Amino acid sequence: MRFSVSIPNFGDFADPEAVAVLAQAVEHAGWDALFVWDHMVHEKRLVREIADPWILLTAAALVTSRIRLGTMITPVARRRPQKLAREVTTLDRLTGGRMILGAGLGDPVDDEYGAFGEPTSRRVLAERLDEGLAVLDRLWSGERTTYEGKHFTVRDVMFRPTPVQRPRVPIWVGGRWPNMPPMRRAARWDGAIPIMTGAWQAEPPPMHEVTAAGAFLRSARADAGLADEPFDFVVGGSSPAGAWPLIEELSEAGVTWWDERMPFGELLEDIDAIRRRVDQGPPKTRQQED
């Protein structure tokens, strides 16, 4: 089991220098990764200070040497995949191969898409997401690429340099459980980030949901001929004191990453609150507790 910390790209976290300091603390305290949300407005009714996640990740990359870095998640459907490919490749090379791309539709759709005249049909956004991921994968290959899709086109392009990680930067796909389409999508890539009951309160997910999601993902991976390939299964919340029984149970269910999160509310945007949790270090094992 590995342990990450997730932060929004708004509120106190809109300051790249503050995020850089937090990233150093995450690495020093023994965590394995820092993930940043990717929002443009998040909720129009709330006026928030919001930073570009790629600038925040660059700030974190320049002051760390070990932890993985990435987004959780990037709405690929509202991005030009060629620009996203360049950004992620550049950061992967800057970090020596430490990037992870979390991908999904993104929410709230009316705010993140509709506010800028973008499509809000989830069917259309799902199509754009699938095509965008396919384009990313092909561009990251470094080979000459032609792709003709319904929404995106690439004509005889070779992207160099390639990411450090081969065959690509890992792609983890998020989506609400028990919605099957996003989990089937995740099973075709490198990891799944299912949003389960209690997620908005940052409560640990119910074990019956974790077990069911894990079984579904294993079956979908087998159907796709990928059963023997590495795959990450990410769940999270605010870990309680004495969390090792929960961590052991999650690990037995196939979870590979615990993602530490703050609940929606005032603490969500408070960098001091997450710093206090970061400094305590990741959840301890039974042996460490003893």
ROZA-584955 format. One record per residue: residue number from 1; z, y, x of N, C-alpha, C in turn. Coordinates in Angstrom, 1 decimal, padded with zeros to 4 digits. Example, Ala and Ser with C-alpha at 12.3 -4.5 7.8 and 13.67 -1.06 7.14 Angstrom:
! residues 2
nr,n_w,n_v,n_u,ca_w,ca_v,ca_u,c_w,c_v,c_u
1,007.8,-005.7,013.2,007.8,-004.5,012.3,007.8,-003.3,013.2 .
2,007.1,-002.2,012.8,007.1,-001.1,013.7,007.9,000.0,012.9 .
//
This chain:
! residues 290
nr,n_w,n_v,n_u,ca_w,ca_v,ca_u,c_w,c_v,c_u
1,000.0,-001.2,000.8,000.0,000.0,000.0,000.0,001.2,000.9 .
2,-000.9,002.2,000.5,-000.9,003.5,001.2,-000.5,004.6,000.2 .
3,-000.1,005.8,000.8,000.5,006.8,-000.1,-000.2,008.1,000.2 .
4,-000.6,008.8,-000.9,-001.2,010.1,-000.8,-000.4,011.1,-001.7 .
5,-000.8,012.4,-001.5,-000.3,013.5,-002.2,-001.4,014.2,-002.8 .
6,-001.4,014.6,-004.1,-002.4,015.3,-004.8,-001.9,016.7,-005.2 .
7,-002.8,017.7,-005.0,-002.4,019.1,-005.3,-003.6,019.7,-006.1 .
8,-003.3,020.7,-007.0,-004.3,021.4,-007.6,-004.9,022.4,-006.7 .
9,-006.1,023.0,-007.0,-006.7,024.0,-006.2,-006.4,025.4,-006.8 .
10,-005.3,025.5,-007.5,-005.0,026.8,-008.1,-003.5,027.1,-008.0 .
11,-003.0,028.3,-008.5,-001.6,028.6,-008.3,-001.3,028.9,-006.9 .
12,-000.2,028.5,-006.4,000.2,028.6,-005.0,-000.8,028.0,-004.0 .
13,-001.5,027.0,-004.5,-002.4,026.2,-003.7,-003.8,026.9,-003.5 .
14,-003.9,028.1,-004.1,-005.2,028.8,-003.9,-005.2,029.5,-002.5 .
15,-004.2,029.4,-001.8,-004.1,030.0,-000.4,-004.4,029.0,000.6 .
16,-005.5,029.1,001.3,-005.9,028.1,002.3,-004.9,027.9,003.4 .
17,-004.2,029.0,003.9,-003.2,028.9,004.9,-002.0,028.1,004.4 .
18,-001.6,028.3,003.2,-000.5,027.6,002.6,-000.8,026.1,002.5 .
19,-002.1,025.8,002.2,-002.5,024.4,002.1,-002.5,023.8,003.5 .
20,-002.9,024.5,004.5,-003.0,024.0,005.8,-001.6,023.6,006.3 .
21,-000.6,024.5,006.0,000.8,024.2,006.4,001.3,023.0,005.6 .
22,000.9,022.8,004.3,001.3,021.7,003.6,000.7,020.4,004.2 .
23,-000.6,020.5,004.6,-001.3,019.3,005.1,-000.6,018.8,006.4 .
24,-000.1,019.8,007.2,000.6,019.4,008.4,001.9,018.7,008.0 .
25,002.6,019.1,007.0,003.8,018.5,006.5,003.6,017.1,006.0 .
26,002.5,017.0,005.2,002.1,015.6,004.7,001.9,014.7,005.9 .
27,001.2,015.1,006.9,000.9,014.2,008.0,002.2,013.9,008.8 .
28,003.0,014.9,009.0,004.3,014.8,009.8,005.3,013.8,009.0 .
29,005.3,013.9,007.7,006.3,013.1,006.9,005.8,011.6,006.7 .
30,004.6,011.3,007.2,004.2,009.9,007.1,003.3,009.5,006.0 .
31,002.9,010.5,005.2,001.9,010.1,004.1,000.6,009.8,004.7 .
32,-000.3,009.2,003.9,-001.6,008.7,004.4,-002.8,009.5,004.0 .
33,-002.6,010.4,003.0,-003.7,011.2,002.6,-003.2,012.5,001.8 .
34,-004.1,013.5,001.8,-003.9,014.6,000.9,-005.2,014.8,000.1 .
35,-005.1,014.9,-001.2,-006.2,015.1,-002.1,-006.0,016.4,-002.9 .
36,-007.2,017.1,-003.1,-007.2,018.4,-003.7,-008.1,018.3,-005.0 .
37,-007.6,018.9,-006.1,-008.4,019.0,-007.3,-009.6,019.8,-007.1 .
38,-010.6,019.7,-008.0,-011.8,020.5,-007.9,-012.1,021.1,-009.2 .
39,-011.6,022.3,-009.5,-011.8,023.0,-010.7,-012.4,024.3,-010.5 .
40,-013.2,024.8,-011.5,-013.8,026.1,-011.4,-012.9,027.1,-012.2 .
41,-012.5,026.7,-013.4,-011.6,027.6,-014.2,-010.4,026.8,-014.8 .
42,-010.5,025.5,-014.9,-009.5,024.6,-015.4,-009.3,024.8,-016.9 .
43,-008.7,025.9,-017.3,-008.5,026.3,-018.7,-008.8,027.8,-018.9 .
44,-009.8,028.1,-019.6,-010.1,029.5,-019.8,-009.0,030.4,-020.3 .
45,-008.2,029.8,-021.2,-007.2,030.6,-021.8,-006.1,031.0,-020.8 .
46,-006.0,030.4,-019.7,-005.1,030.7,-018.6,-005.8,031.4,-017.5 .
47,-005.3,032.5,-017.1,-005.9,033.2,-015.9,-005.2,032.8,-014.7 .
48,-005.9,032.0,-013.9,-005.3,031.4,-012.7,-006.1,031.9,-011.5 .
49,-005.4,032.0,-010.3,-006.0,032.1,-009.1,-006.5,030.7,-008.6 .
50,-007.8,030.6,-008.3,-008.3,029.3,-008.0,-009.1,029.4,-006.7 .
51,-009.0,028.4,-005.9,-009.7,028.4,-004.6,-010.8,027.3,-004.6 .
52,-011.7,027.5,-003.7,-012.8,026.4,-003.5,-012.1,025.2,-002.8 .
53,-012.2,024.0,-003.4,-011.6,022.9,-002.7,-012.1,022.6,-001.3 .
54,-013.4,022.8,-001.1,-013.9,022.5,000.2,-013.4,023.4,001.3 .
55,-013.1,024.6,001.0,-012.5,025.5,001.9,-011.0,025.1,002.2 .
56,-010.3,024.7,001.1,-009.0,024.2,001.3,-009.0,022.9,002.2 .
57,-009.9,022.0,002.0,-010.0,020.8,002.8,-010.3,021.1,004.2 .
58,-011.2,022.1,004.4,-011.5,022.5,005.8,-010.2,023.0,006.5 .
59,-009.5,023.8,005.8,-008.2,024.3,006.4,-007.3,023.2,006.7 .
60,-007.2,022.2,005.9,-006.4,021.0,006.1,-006.9,020.2,007.3 .
61,-008.2,020.1,007.3,-008.9,019.2,008.4,-008.6,019.8,009.8 .
62,-008.5,021.1,009.9,-008.4,021.8,011.2,-007.0,021.6,011.8 .
63,-006.0,021.3,011.0,-004.7,021.2,011.5,-004.1,019.8,011.4 .
64,-004.9,018.8,011.1,-004.4,017.4,011.0,-005.3,016.5,011.8 .
65,-004.9,015.3,012.1,-005.7,014.4,013.0,-005.6,013.0,012.4 .
66,-004.8,012.7,011.5,-004.6,011.3,011.0,-004.9,011.1,009.6 .
67,-004.3,011.9,008.7,-004.4,011.7,007.3,-005.8,011.7,006.7 .
68,-006.1,010.9,005.7,-007.3,011.0,005.0,-007.3,012.3,004.1 .
69,-008.5,012.8,003.8,-008.6,014.0,003.0,-009.7,013.8,002.0 .
70,-009.6,014.5,000.8,-010.6,014.3,-000.2,-010.3,015.1,-001.5 .
71,-011.2,014.9,-002.4,-011.1,015.5,-003.7,-010.6,014.4,-004.7 .
72,-009.9,014.9,-005.7,-009.5,014.0,-006.8,-009.4,014.8,-008.1 .
73,-010.5,015.0,-008.9,-011.8,014.5,-008.5,-012.9,015.6,-008.5 .
74,-014.1,015.4,-007.9,-015.1,016.3,-008.0,-016.0,016.0,-009.2 .
75,-016.3,016.9,-010.1,-017.2,016.7,-011.2,-018.7,016.7,-010.6 .
76,-019.2,015.6,-010.2,-020.5,015.5,-009.6,-021.6,016.1,-010.5 .
77,-021.4,015.9,-011.8,-022.4,016.3,-012.8,-022.7,017.8,-012.8 .
78,-021.7,018.6,-012.3,-022.0,020.1,-012.2,-022.4,020.5,-010.8 .
79,-022.7,019.6,-009.9,-023.0,019.9,-008.6,-024.5,019.6,-008.3 .
80,-025.1,020.3,-007.4,-026.4,019.8,-006.8,-026.1,018.8,-005.7 .
81,-026.5,017.5,-005.9,-026.0,016.5,-005.0,-026.4,016.7,-003.6 .
82,-027.5,017.4,-003.3,-027.9,017.6,-001.9,-026.9,018.6,-001.3 .
83,-026.4,019.6,-002.0,-025.4,020.5,-001.4,-024.1,019.7,-001.2 .
84,-023.7,018.9,-002.2,-022.5,018.2,-002.1,-022.6,017.2,-000.9 .
85,-023.7,016.6,-000.7,-023.9,015.7,000.4,-023.7,016.4,001.7 .
86,-024.2,017.6,001.9,-024.0,018.4,003.1,-022.6,018.7,003.3 .
87,-021.9,019.2,002.3,-020.5,019.6,002.4,-019.6,018.4,002.9 .
88,-019.8,017.3,002.2,-018.9,016.1,002.5,-019.3,015.5,003.9 .
89,-020.5,015.5,004.2,-020.9,015.0,005.6,-020.3,015.9,006.6 .
90,-020.4,017.2,006.5,-019.9,018.1,007.5,-018.4,017.9,007.7 .
91,-017.7,017.8,006.6,-016.2,017.5,006.7,-015.9,016.2,007.2 .
92,-016.7,015.2,006.9,-016.5,013.9,007.5,-016.6,013.9,009.0 .
93,-017.6,014.6,009.5,-017.8,014.8,010.9,-016.7,015.6,011.6 .
94,-016.3,016.7,010.9,-015.2,017.5,011.4,-013.9,016.7,011.5 .
95,-013.7,015.8,010.6,-012.4,015.0,010.6,-012.5,013.7,011.4 .
96,-013.7,013.4,011.9,-013.8,012.2,012.6,-013.8,011.0,011.7 .
97,-014.3,011.2,010.4,-014.4,010.1,009.5,-013.2,009.9,008.6 .
98,-012.6,011.0,008.1,-011.4,010.8,007.3,-011.6,011.2,005.9 .
99,-012.8,011.5,005.4,-013.1,012.0,004.1,-013.2,010.9,003.1 .
100,-012.7,011.2,001.8,-012.9,010.4,000.6,-013.4,011.3,-000.5 .
101,-014.5,010.9,-001.2,-014.9,011.7,-002.3,-014.5,011.0,-003.6 .
102,-013.6,011.7,-004.3,-013.2,011.3,-005.7,-014.2,011.9,-006.6 .
103,-014.8,011.1,-007.5,-015.9,011.6,-008.4,-015.5,011.3,-009.9 .
104,-016.1,012.1,-010.8,-015.9,011.8,-012.2,-016.6,012.9,-013.0 .
105,-016.4,012.9,-014.3,-017.0,013.9,-015.2,-016.3,015.2,-015.1 .
106,-015.0,015.2,-014.9,-014.3,016.5,-014.9,-013.8,016.9,-016.3 .
107,-012.7,017.6,-016.3,-012.2,018.2,-017.6,-011.5,019.5,-017.3 .
108,-011.3,020.4,-018.3,-011.9,020.3,-019.7,-013.4,020.6,-019.7 .
109,-014.2,019.8,-020.4,-015.6,019.9,-020.3,-016.1,021.3,-020.9 .
110,-015.5,021.8,-021.9,-015.9,023.0,-022.5,-015.7,024.2,-021.5 .
111,-014.6,024.1,-020.7,-014.3,025.1,-019.8,-015.1,025.0,-018.5 .
112,-015.1,023.8,-017.9,-015.7,023.6,-016.6,-017.2,023.6,-016.7 .
113,-017.8,023.2,-017.8,-019.2,023.2,-018.0,-019.7,024.3,-019.0 .
114,-019.2,024.2,-020.2,-019.7,025.1,-021.2,-019.5,026.6,-020.9 .
115,-018.5,027.0,-020.2,-018.3,028.4,-019.9,-019.4,029.0,-019.0 .
116,-020.2,028.1,-018.4,-021.2,028.5,-017.5,-022.6,028.1,-018.0 .
117,-022.7,027.8,-019.3,-024.0,027.4,-019.9,-024.5,026.0,-019.5 .
118,-023.6,025.2,-019.0,-024.0,023.8,-018.6,-023.9,022.9,-019.8 .
119,-024.6,021.8,-019.7,-024.4,020.8,-020.8,-023.0,020.3,-021.0 .
120,-022.6,020.1,-022.2,-021.3,019.6,-022.5,-021.3,018.2,-023.1 .
121,-022.5,017.6,-023.4,-022.6,016.3,-023.9,-022.1,015.3,-022.8 .
122,-021.1,014.5,-023.2,-020.6,013.5,-022.2,-021.6,012.5,-021.8 .
123,-022.5,012.2,-022.7,-023.6,011.2,-022.4,-024.5,011.8,-021.3 .
124,-024.8,013.1,-021.5,-025.7,013.7,-020.5,-024.9,013.9,-019.2 .
125,-023.7,014.2,-019.2,-022.9,014.4,-018.0,-022.7,013.1,-017.3 .
126,-022.6,012.0,-018.0,-022.5,010.6,-017.4,-023.8,010.3,-016.7 .
127,-024.9,010.6,-017.3,-026.2,010.4,-016.7,-026.3,011.2,-015.4 .
128,-025.9,012.4,-015.4,-026.0,013.3,-014.2,-025.0,012.7,-013.1 .
129,-023.9,012.3,-013.6,-022.9,011.7,-012.6,-023.5,010.5,-011.9 .
130,-024.1,009.6,-012.7,-024.6,008.4,-012.1,-025.8,008.7,-011.1 .
131,-026.7,009.6,-011.6,-027.8,010.0,-010.7,-027.3,010.7,-009.5 .
132,-026.3,011.6,-009.6,-025.8,012.3,-008.5,-025.2,011.4,-007.5 .
133,-024.5,010.4,-007.9,-023.9,009.4,-007.0,-025.0,008.6,-006.2 .
134,-026.0,008.2,-007.0,-027.1,007.5,-006.4,-027.8,008.4,-005.3 .
135,-028.0,009.7,-005.6,-028.6,010.5,-004.6,-027.7,010.7,-003.4 .
136,-026.4,010.9,-003.6,-025.5,011.0,-002.4,-025.6,009.8,-001.5 .
137,-025.6,008.6,-002.1,-025.6,007.4,-001.4,-026.9,007.3,-000.5 .
138,-028.0,007.7,-001.1,-029.3,007.6,-000.4,-029.4,008.6,000.7 .
139,-029.0,009.8,000.4,-029.0,010.9,001.4,-028.1,010.5,002.6 .
140,-027.0,010.0,002.3,-026.0,009.6,003.4,-026.5,008.5,004.3 .
141,-027.5,007.8,003.8,-028.1,006.7,004.6,-028.8,007.2,005.8 .
142,-029.2,008.4,005.8,-030.0,008.9,007.0,-031.4,008.5,007.0 .
143,-031.8,007.7,006.0,-033.2,007.3,006.0,-034.0,008.2,005.1 .
144,-035.3,008.2,005.2,-036.2,009.0,004.4,-036.0,008.6,002.9 .
145,-035.8,009.5,002.1,-035.4,009.3,000.7,-036.3,009.9,-000.3 .
146,-036.7,009.1,-001.3,-037.4,009.6,-002.5,-036.7,009.1,-003.7 .
147,-036.4,010.0,-004.6,-035.7,009.6,-005.8,-036.2,010.4,-007.0 .
148,-036.6,009.7,-008.1,-037.1,010.4,-009.3,-036.2,010.0,-010.4 .
149,-035.3,010.9,-010.8,-034.4,010.6,-012.0,-034.7,011.5,-013.1 .
150,-033.9,011.3,-014.2,-034.1,012.2,-015.4,-033.6,013.6,-015.1 .
151,-032.5,013.7,-014.2,-031.9,015.0,-014.0,-032.1,015.5,-012.5 .
152,-032.2,014.6,-011.6,-032.3,015.0,-010.2,-033.6,014.4,-009.5 .
153,-034.1,015.1,-008.6,-035.3,014.6,-007.9,-035.1,014.9,-006.4 .
154,-035.5,013.9,-005.6,-035.6,014.1,-004.1,-036.9,013.5,-003.7 .
155,-037.7,014.4,-002.9,-039.0,014.0,-002.5,-039.2,014.0,-001.0 .
156,-039.1,012.8,-000.5,-039.5,012.5,000.9,-038.6,013.4,001.8 .
157,-037.3,013.2,001.7,-036.3,014.0,002.5,-035.5,013.1,003.4 .
158,-035.2,013.5,004.6,-034.3,012.8,005.5,-033.1,013.7,005.8 .
159,-031.9,013.3,005.5,-030.7,014.0,005.8,-030.1,013.6,007.1 .
160,-030.0,014.5,008.0,-029.3,014.2,009.3,-028.4,015.4,009.6 .
161,-027.3,015.3,010.2,-026.7,014.0,010.7,-026.1,013.2,009.5 .
162,-025.8,012.0,009.7,-025.1,011.2,008.7,-023.6,011.4,008.8 .
163,-022.9,011.0,007.8,-021.4,010.9,007.9,-021.0,010.0,009.0 .
164,-019.8,010.2,009.5,-019.3,009.3,010.5,-019.1,007.9,009.9 .
165,-018.5,007.9,008.7,-018.3,006.6,008.0,-019.6,005.9,007.5 .
166,-019.7,004.7,007.8,-020.9,003.9,007.4,-020.4,002.8,006.5 .
167,-021.2,002.4,005.4,-022.5,003.0,005.1,-022.5,004.4,004.5 .
168,-021.3,004.8,004.1,-021.1,006.1,003.4,-019.7,006.5,003.4 .
169,-019.4,007.8,003.1,-018.1,008.2,002.8,-017.6,007.5,001.5 .
170,-016.4,006.9,001.5,-016.0,006.1,000.3,-016.0,007.0,-000.9 .
171,-016.5,006.4,-002.0,-016.6,007.1,-003.3,-015.6,006.4,-004.3 .
172,-014.6,007.1,-004.7,-013.6,006.6,-005.7,-013.9,007.3,-007.0 .
173,-014.0,006.6,-008.1,-014.4,007.1,-009.4,-013.2,007.1,-010.4 .
174,-013.0,008.3,-011.0,-011.9,008.5,-011.9,-012.4,008.4,-013.4 .
175,-011.4,008.1,-014.3,-011.7,008.1,-015.7,-010.5,007.6,-016.5 .
176,-010.5,007.9,-017.8,-009.4,007.5,-018.6,-009.5,006.0,-018.9 .
177,-008.4,005.3,-018.7,-008.2,004.0,-019.1,-007.6,004.0,-020.5 .
178,-008.1,003.1,-021.5,-009.0,002.0,-021.3,-010.5,002.2,-021.6 .
179,-011.0,003.4,-021.3,-012.4,003.6,-021.5,-013.2,002.8,-020.4 .
180,-014.0,001.9,-020.9,-014.7,000.9,-020.0,-015.8,001.5,-019.2 .
181,-016.7,002.5,-019.7,-017.8,002.9,-018.9,-017.4,003.5,-017.5 .
182,-016.3,004.4,-017.5,-016.0,004.9,-016.1,-015.4,003.9,-015.2 .
183,-014.8,002.9,-015.8,-014.2,001.8,-014.9,-015.4,000.9,-014.4 .
184,-016.4,000.7,-015.3,-017.6,-000.1,-014.8,-018.3,000.7,-013.7 .
185,-018.3,002.0,-013.9,-018.9,002.8,-012.8,-018.1,002.7,-011.5 .
186,-016.8,002.8,-011.6,-016.0,002.7,-010.5,-016.2,001.4,-009.7 .
187,-016.3,000.3,-010.5,-016.5,-001.0,-009.9,-017.7,-001.1,-009.1 .
188,-018.7,-000.3,-009.3,-019.9,-000.3,-008.5,-019.8,000.5,-007.2 .
189,-018.7,001.2,-007.0,-018.6,002.0,-005.8,-017.4,001.5,-005.0 .
190,-016.5,002.4,-004.5,-015.6,002.0,-003.5,-014.1,002.0,-003.9 .
191,-013.9,002.6,-005.1,-012.5,002.7,-005.6,-012.4,003.2,-007.0 .
192,-011.3,003.0,-007.6,-011.1,003.4,-009.0,-009.8,004.2,-009.1 .
193,-009.8,005.3,-009.9,-008.7,006.2,-010.1,-008.5,006.2,-011.6 .
194,-007.9,005.2,-012.3,-007.8,005.2,-013.7,-006.6,006.2,-014.1 .
195,-006.9,007.0,-015.2,-005.9,007.9,-015.7,-005.2,007.1,-016.9 .
196,-003.9,006.8,-016.7,-003.2,006.0,-017.7,-002.2,006.8,-018.5 .
197,-001.5,006.1,-019.4,-000.5,006.7,-020.2,000.6,007.3,-019.3 .
198,000.9,008.6,-019.7,001.9,009.3,-019.0,001.4,010.1,-017.8 .
199,000.1,010.1,-017.6,-000.5,010.8,-016.5,-000.1,012.3,-016.4 .
200,-000.2,012.9,-017.6,000.0,014.4,-017.6,001.4,014.8,-017.3 .
201,002.4,013.8,-017.6,003.8,014.1,-017.2,004.1,013.5,-015.9 .
202,003.1,013.0,-015.2,003.2,012.3,-013.9,004.2,011.2,-013.9 .
203,004.3,010.5,-015.0,005.1,009.3,-015.1,004.4,008.1,-014.5 .
204,005.1,007.2,-013.9,004.5,006.0,-013.4,003.8,005.2,-014.5 .
205,002.6,004.7,-014.2,001.9,004.0,-015.3,002.5,002.8,-015.8 .
206,002.4,002.5,-017.1,002.9,001.2,-017.6,002.3,000.0,-016.9 .
207,003.1,-001.0,-016.6,002.6,-002.1,-015.8,001.5,-002.9,-016.6 .
208,001.6,-003.0,-017.9,000.6,-003.7,-018.6,-000.7,-003.1,-018.5 .
209,-000.8,-001.7,-018.4,-002.0,-001.1,-018.3,-002.6,-001.3,-016.9 .
210,-001.7,-001.2,-015.9,-002.1,-001.5,-014.5,-002.7,-002.9,-014.3 .
211,-002.0,-003.8,-014.9,-002.5,-005.2,-014.8,-003.8,-005.4,-015.5 .
212,-004.0,-004.8,-016.7,-005.2,-005.0,-017.4,-006.4,-004.3,-016.7 .
213,-006.1,-003.1,-016.2,-007.2,-002.3,-015.4,-007.6,-003.1,-014.2 .
214,-006.6,-003.6,-013.5,-006.9,-004.4,-012.3,-007.8,-005.6,-012.6 .
215,-007.4,-006.3,-013.7,-008.2,-007.5,-014.0,-009.6,-007.1,-014.4 .
216,-009.8,-006.0,-015.2,-011.1,-005.6,-015.6,-011.9,-005.2,-014.3 .
217,-011.3,-004.5,-013.4,-012.1,-004.1,-012.2,-012.5,-005.3,-011.4 .
218,-011.6,-006.2,-011.2,-012.0,-007.4,-010.5,-013.1,-008.2,-011.1 .
219,-013.1,-008.3,-012.4,-014.2,-009.0,-013.1,-015.5,-008.2,-013.0 .
220,-015.4,-006.9,-013.1,-016.6,-006.1,-013.0,-017.2,-006.1,-011.6 .
221,-016.3,-006.2,-010.6,-016.8,-006.3,-009.2,-017.4,-007.6,-009.0 .
222,-016.9,-008.7,-009.6,-017.5,-010.0,-009.4,-018.9,-010.0,-010.1 .
223,-019.0,-009.5,-011.3,-020.2,-009.4,-012.0,-021.3,-008.7,-011.2 .
224,-020.9,-007.7,-010.4,-021.8,-006.9,-009.6,-022.1,-007.5,-008.2 .
225,-021.5,-008.7,-008.0,-021.7,-009.3,-006.7,-020.9,-008.7,-005.6 .
226,-019.8,-008.0,-005.9,-019.1,-007.2,-004.9,-017.6,-007.7,-004.7 .
227,-017.4,-008.9,-005.2,-016.0,-009.4,-005.2,-015.3,-009.4,-003.8 .
228,-016.1,-009.6,-002.8,-015.6,-009.8,-001.4,-015.6,-008.5,-000.6 .
229,-016.1,-007.4,-001.2,-016.2,-006.1,-000.5,-014.9,-005.3,-000.7 .
230,-014.5,-004.5,000.3,-013.3,-003.7,000.2,-013.3,-002.8,-001.1 .
231,-012.2,-002.6,-001.7,-012.2,-001.8,-002.9,-010.8,-001.2,-003.1 .
232,-010.6,000.1,-003.4,-009.3,000.7,-003.6,-009.0,000.9,-005.0 .
233,-007.8,000.7,-005.4,-007.3,000.8,-006.7,-006.1,001.8,-006.7 .
234,-006.3,003.0,-007.3,-005.4,004.1,-007.1,-004.6,004.4,-008.4 .
235,-003.3,004.4,-008.3,-002.5,004.9,-009.4,-001.5,005.8,-008.9 .
236,-000.8,006.6,-009.8,000.1,007.5,-009.3,001.0,008.1,-010.3 .
237,001.8,009.1,-009.9,002.8,009.8,-010.7,003.8,010.4,-009.8 .
238,005.0,010.7,-010.3,006.1,011.2,-009.5,007.0,010.0,-009.3 .
239,007.1,009.6,-008.0,007.8,008.4,-007.7,009.3,008.6,-007.9 .
240,010.0,007.7,-008.6,011.5,007.9,-008.8,012.2,007.5,-007.5 .
241,013.5,007.9,-007.5,014.3,007.4,-006.4,014.5,005.9,-006.5 .
242,014.5,005.3,-005.3,014.6,003.8,-005.3,013.4,003.2,-005.9 .
243,012.2,003.7,-005.5,010.9,003.3,-006.1,010.4,002.0,-005.6 .
244,011.0,001.3,-004.6,010.4,000.1,-004.0,010.1,-001.0,-005.0 .
245,011.0,-001.2,-006.0,010.6,-002.3,-007.0,009.3,-002.0,-007.7 .
246,009.1,-000.7,-008.1,007.8,-000.3,-008.7,006.7,-000.5,-007.7 .
247,006.8,-000.1,-006.5,005.7,-000.2,-005.5,005.4,-001.6,-005.2 .
248,006.4,-002.5,-005.1,006.1,-003.9,-004.9,005.3,-004.5,-006.1 .
249,005.7,-004.1,-007.3,005.1,-004.6,-008.5,003.6,-004.2,-008.6 .
250,003.4,-002.9,-008.3,002.1,-002.4,-008.3,001.2,-003.1,-007.2 .
251,001.8,-003.3,-006.0,001.0,-003.9,-005.0,000.6,-005.4,-005.4 .
252,001.5,-006.1,-006.1,001.2,-007.4,-006.5,000.1,-007.4,-007.6 .
253,000.0,-006.3,-008.3,-001.1,-006.1,-009.3,-002.4,-005.7,-008.7 .
254,-002.5,-005.5,-007.4,-003.7,-005.2,-006.7,-003.9,-003.7,-006.4 .
255,-002.9,-002.9,-006.7,-003.0,-001.4,-006.4,-002.9,-001.3,-004.9 .
256,-003.8,-000.4,-004.3,-003.8,-000.2,-002.9,-003.3,001.2,-002.5 .
257,-003.3,002.1,-003.4,-002.8,003.5,-003.1,-001.9,004.0,-004.2 .
258,-000.7,004.5,-003.8,000.1,005.3,-004.7,-000.1,006.8,-004.5 .
259,-000.5,007.6,-005.5,-000.8,009.0,-005.4,000.3,009.8,-006.0 .
260,001.1,010.6,-005.2,002.2,011.3,-005.6,001.7,012.6,-006.3 .
261,002.2,012.9,-007.5,001.7,014.0,-008.3,002.9,014.7,-009.0 .
262,002.6,016.0,-009.3,003.6,016.7,-010.1,003.2,016.8,-011.5 .
263,004.1,016.8,-012.5,003.8,016.9,-013.9,003.1,018.2,-014.3 .
264,002.3,018.2,-015.3,001.8,019.5,-015.8,002.9,020.4,-016.3 .
265,002.8,021.7,-016.0,003.9,022.6,-016.2,004.1,023.5,-015.1 .
266,005.2,024.2,-015.0,005.4,025.2,-014.0,005.4,024.6,-012.6 .
267,005.9,023.4,-012.4,006.0,022.8,-011.1,004.6,022.4,-010.5 .
268,003.7,022.2,-011.4,002.3,021.8,-011.0,001.7,022.8,-010.0 .
269,002.0,024.1,-010.2,001.4,025.1,-009.3,002.4,025.6,-008.2 .
270,003.5,025.0,-008.1,004.6,025.5,-007.2,004.5,024.7,-005.9 .
271,004.1,025.4,-004.9,004.0,024.7,-003.6,005.3,024.3,-003.0 .
272,006.4,025.1,-003.3,007.7,024.7,-002.8,008.2,023.4,-003.4 .
273,007.9,023.1,-004.7,008.3,021.9,-005.3,007.7,020.7,-004.6 .
274,006.4,020.8,-004.4,005.7,019.6,-003.8,006.1,019.5,-002.4 .
275,006.4,020.6,-001.7,006.8,020.5,-000.3,008.1,019.8,-000.2 .
276,009.0,020.1,-001.1,010.3,019.3,-001.1,010.1,017.8,-001.2 .
277,009.2,017.5,-002.1,008.9,016.0,-002.2,008.1,015.5,-001.0 .
278,007.2,016.2,-000.5,006.5,015.8,000.7,007.4,015.5,001.9 .
279,008.4,016.4,002.1,009.3,016.3,003.2,010.2,015.0,003.1 .
280,010.4,014.5,001.9,011.2,013.3,001.8,010.4,012.1,002.2 .
281,009.1,012.2,002.4,008.3,011.1,002.8,007.8,010.2,001.7 .
282,006.9,009.2,002.0,006.4,008.4,000.9,007.5,007.4,000.4 .
283,007.3,006.8,-000.8,008.3,005.8,-001.3,008.6,004.8,-000.2 .
284,009.9,004.4,-000.2,010.3,003.5,000.9,010.2,002.0,000.4 .
285,010.1,001.1,001.3,010.1,-000.3,001.1,011.5,-000.8,000.8 .
286,011.6,-002.1,000.4,013.0,-002.6,000.2,013.7,-002.6,001.6 .
287,013.1,-002.9,002.7,013.7,-003.0,004.0,014.2,-001.6,004.4 .
288,013.3,-000.6,004.1,013.7,000.8,004.5,014.9,001.3,003.6 .
289,014.9,000.9,002.3,016.0,001.3,001.5,017.3,000.7,002.0 .
290,017.2,-000.6,002.5,018.4,-001.2,003.0,018.9,-000.7,004.3 .
//
